């Protein structure tokens, strides 16, 4: 009987999660239908930016710029921020 109760609890939880996910999706679709086309396209295309990695040369440039900024602060005599 104990395993049957756990099984029912697991399936019940899965059913509640599925209904909740469906409700959230319906709300998102209703919200998106009220948006302008430009905003909708922007939100649709924005995640694609994360598909393109940052080239190693750009990362090196950023690191070099950060080091130069630290050196400039040290030379100016400003106390380091914590």
Short mmCIF file of the C-alpha atoms (twelve columns), coordinates in Angstrom:
data_MODEL
# 
_entry.id   MODEL 
# 
loop_
_atom_site.group_PDB 
_atom_site.id 
_atom_site.type_symbol 
_atom_site.label_atom_id 
_atom_site.label_alt_id 
_atom_site.label_comp_id 
_atom_site.label_asym_id 
_atom_site.label_seq_id 
_atom_site.Cartn_x 
_atom_site.Cartn_y 
_atom_site.Cartn_z 
_atom_site.pdbx_PDB_model_num 
ATOM 1  C CA . UNK A 1  0.000  0.000  0.000   1 
ATOM 2  C CA . UNK A 2  2.899  2.306  0.704   1 
ATOM 3  C CA . UNK A 3  4.318  2.060  -2.818  1 
ATOM 4  C CA . UNK A 4  0.845  2.615  -4.285  1 
ATOM 5  C CA . UNK A 5  0.497  5.819  -2.270  1 
ATOM 6  C CA . UNK A 6  3.903  7.052  -3.423  1 
ATOM 7  C CA . UNK A 7  3.001  6.205  -7.016  1 
ATOM 8  C CA . UNK A 8  -0.263 8.138  -6.804  1 
ATOM 9  C CA . UNK A 9  1.528  11.060 -5.193  1 
ATOM 10 C CA . UNK A 10 4.136  11.098 -7.966  1 
ATOM 11 C CA . UNK A 11 1.539  10.949 -10.747 1 
ATOM 12 C CA . UNK A 12 -0.589 13.563 -9.009  1 
ATOM 13 C CA . UNK A 13 2.391  15.896 -8.737  1 
ATOM 14 C CA . UNK A 14 3.239  15.352 -12.390 1 
ATOM 15 C CA . UNK A 15 -0.359 16.089 -13.379 1 
ATOM 16 C CA . UNK A 16 -0.412 19.303 -11.336 1 
ATOM 17 C CA . UNK A 17 2.905  20.384 -12.891 1 
ATOM 18 C CA . UNK A 18 1.594  19.680 -16.403 1 
ATOM 19 C CA . UNK A 19 -1.598 21.666 -15.819 1 
ATOM 20 C CA . UNK A 20 0.401  24.536 -14.320 1 
ATOM 21 C CA . UNK A 21 2.815  24.539 -17.289 1 
ATOM 22 C CA . UNK A 22 -0.101 24.562 -19.734 1 
ATOM 23 C CA . UNK A 23 -1.727 27.462 -17.885 1 
ATOM 24 C CA . UNK A 24 1.548  29.445 -17.963 1 
ATOM 25 C CA . UNK A 25 1.948  28.802 -21.699 1 
ATOM 26 C CA . UNK A 26 -1.604 30.002 -22.369 1 
ATOM 27 C CA . UNK A 27 -0.922 33.188 -20.379 1 
ATOM 28 C CA . UNK A 28 2.316  33.805 -22.307 1 
ATOM 29 C CA . UNK A 29 0.527  33.350 -25.638 1 
ATOM 30 C CA . UNK A 30 -2.240 35.738 -24.587 1 
ATOM 31 C CA . UNK A 31 0.390  38.290 -23.503 1 
ATOM 32 C CA . UNK A 32 2.312  37.899 -26.790 1 
ATOM 33 C CA . UNK A 33 -0.832 38.442 -28.870 1 
ATOM 34 C CA . UNK A 34 -1.195 41.903 -27.354 1 
ATOM 35 C CA . UNK A 35 2.347  42.957 -28.266 1 
ATOM 36 C CA . UNK A 36 3.374  44.931 -31.305 1 
ATOM 37 C CA . UNK A 37 5.062  43.044 -34.142 1 
ATOM 38 C CA . UNK A 38 8.421  44.743 -33.582 1 
ATOM 39 C CA . UNK A 39 8.515  43.820 -29.908 1 
ATOM 40 C CA . UNK A 40 7.465  40.263 -30.695 1 
ATOM 41 C CA . UNK A 41 10.219 39.853 -33.301 1 
ATOM 42 C CA . UNK A 42 12.816 41.366 -30.976 1 
ATOM 43 C CA . UNK A 43 11.941 38.921 -28.210 1 
ATOM 44 C CA . UNK A 44 11.962 36.043 -30.704 1 
ATOM 45 C CA . UNK A 45 15.373 36.904 -32.177 1 
ATOM 46 C CA . UNK A 46 17.125 38.017 -28.970 1 
ATOM 47 C CA . UNK A 47 17.955 34.485 -27.685 1 
ATOM 48 C CA . UNK A 48 19.796 33.755 -30.939 1 
ATOM 49 C CA . UNK A 49 22.565 36.124 -29.845 1 
ATOM 50 C CA . UNK A 50 23.671 33.612 -27.235 1 
ATOM 51 C CA . UNK A 51 24.307 31.000 -29.937 1 
ATOM 52 C CA . UNK A 52 27.364 32.877 -31.196 1 
ATOM 53 C CA . UNK A 53 30.384 32.585 -28.883 1 
ATOM 54 C CA . UNK A 54 32.655 35.523 -28.103 1 
ATOM 55 C CA . UNK A 55 35.877 35.160 -30.122 1 
ATOM 56 C CA . UNK A 56 39.052 34.579 -28.049 1 
ATOM 57 C CA . UNK A 57 40.650 37.718 -29.508 1 
ATOM 58 C CA . UNK A 58 37.839 39.845 -28.069 1 
ATOM 59 C CA . UNK A 59 38.216 38.200 -24.657 1 
ATOM 60 C CA . UNK A 60 41.947 38.977 -24.708 1 
ATOM 61 C CA . UNK A 61 41.213 42.604 -25.625 1 
ATOM 62 C CA . UNK A 62 38.793 42.931 -22.726 1 
ATOM 63 C CA . UNK A 63 41.301 41.412 -20.281 1 
ATOM 64 C CA . UNK A 64 44.010 43.788 -21.515 1 
ATOM 65 C CA . UNK A 65 41.703 46.804 -21.128 1 
ATOM 66 C CA . UNK A 66 40.804 45.733 -17.576 1 
ATOM 67 C CA . UNK A 67 44.497 45.405 -16.679 1 
ATOM 68 C CA . UNK A 68 45.200 48.866 -18.104 1 
ATOM 69 C CA . UNK A 69 42.368 50.330 -16.039 1 
ATOM 70 C CA . UNK A 70 43.762 48.732 -12.876 1 
ATOM 71 C CA . UNK A 71 47.216 50.138 -13.638 1 
ATOM 72 C CA . UNK A 72 45.773 53.610 -14.242 1 
ATOM 73 C CA . UNK A 73 43.947 53.509 -10.911 1 
ATOM 74 C CA . UNK A 74 47.093 52.366 -9.113  1 
ATOM 75 C CA . UNK A 75 49.114 55.163 -10.719 1 
ATOM 76 C CA . UNK A 76 46.538 57.795 -9.809  1 
ATOM 77 C CA . UNK A 77 46.699 56.719 -6.165  1 
ATOM 78 C CA . UNK A 78 43.043 55.818 -5.737  1 
ATOM 79 C CA . UNK A 79 42.398 53.152 -3.124  1 
ATOM 80 C CA . UNK A 80 41.143 49.871 -4.639  1 
ATOM 81 C CA . UNK A 81 37.419 49.183 -4.389  1 
ATOM 82 C CA . UNK A 82 36.275 46.086 -2.556  1 
# 
